[in-house]
Amino acid sequence: MTTAPAQDPELLAAARAGDERAFQRLVEPHRGELHAHCYRMLGSTHDAEDALQETLLRAWRGLPRFEGRSSLRSWLYRIATNTSLNTVEKRPKRVLPVDYGPSSDPHGGPGEPLVESVWIEPYPDERIALEDGLAGPEARYEQREAIELAFIAALQHLAPNQRAVLILRDVLGFSAQETADTLDTTTASANSALQRARETVDKRLPDQSQQETLQELGDDETRELVDTYVDAWLRDDVDTVVRMLSDDVTFAMPPLRTWFDGSEVRPFLERYPMSGAWKWKTVLSHANGQPAIAFYTWDEDAGTHLPFALNVLTLRGDRISDVCAFIVRSIEDPDADYERFPDQPADERRLEGVFRAFGLPEQLD
């Protein structure tokens, strides 16, 4: 269970008196969990980073008015929650391609990137050092369960106030009164929003979380599964890859709106990424508490392998039920990348930053 460090009165007094170093020491233990909170609210690591910086700036400016009637942690969460709610009002909700529109014909090609900032982004849980277990005794979801792709996608379908209430209550373990105080509402209103939020999220979540699935498989079997999948990709062995997929598998590729499911996946793999036109290299990683694979493809001009996509795998038993490939290079033209498309919005142009955010190499010689 995550526990907040004891509040240091001398450090707090120094920070309130204008000592910036004291302030940094005061908030640093909370930085990782606040970043994860903003990500859950916003579905975007970039937006979460912006919201975190705005939260800390507001906290620094407002610290002289902090009277200590609540814990510093609760006070910071109040600022982070309201900062995130302000961000939500200014942009469309984040989704995955499977929630954006119907699946596509694999013979029609992968399509073009969507010129809107609507996609959920992967979360580098290992770099943020998100802890295991429950954040509090009242929480319903473990910390890593609450950043899984399915959970983040389900949250984005909630009204902003419902999203905030569910995260505060069921992820962070806040009481009904603390939640109401954070959102400047009544406990009755917060409880009503929580009930509606739980109904919506429960309908969208799978029967078993990824953390439960990974625990049942164990580290060795999970690694063997991922290694077999990677080896098949490197050999363009479509038969082996397809055997590892569930019958109802989905294969999505944000920022493309195009996605494929079930029997549509094989012809897509054969015509495009596993056709032999790409020379792959991979690096294993983790994202959203799930296995992930960073794919690099050979670039003739650069004379090296450059980032192509971060594939986040969702498992069901010993099968892969979903592949979400956050791609940064054109899937139709291996020599083109999205950062060279001047008409693409900032979200797509900065997707290559996904590799930097995960601490992954920017090229593989």
ABEGO torsion letter per residue (X at the ends): XBBBBBBBAAAAAAAAAGBAAAAAAAAAAAAAAAAAAAAAAAGBAAAAAAAAAAAAAAAAAAAAABAGABBAAAAAAAAAAAAAAAAAAABBBBBBAAAABBBBBAAAEAEBBBBBBABBBBBBAAAAGBBBEBABAABABBAAAAABAAAAAAAAABBAAAAAAAAAAAAAGBBAAAAAAAAGBBAAAAAAAAAAAAAAAAAABBABBAAAAAAAAEAAAAAAAAAAAAAAAAAGBAAAAAAABBAABBBBBOABABBBBEAAAAAAAAABAAAGABBBBBBBBBBGGBBBBBBBBBBAAAGBBBBABBBBBBBBEABBABBBBBBABBAABAABBAAABAABBAAAAAAAAAAAAAGBBABBX
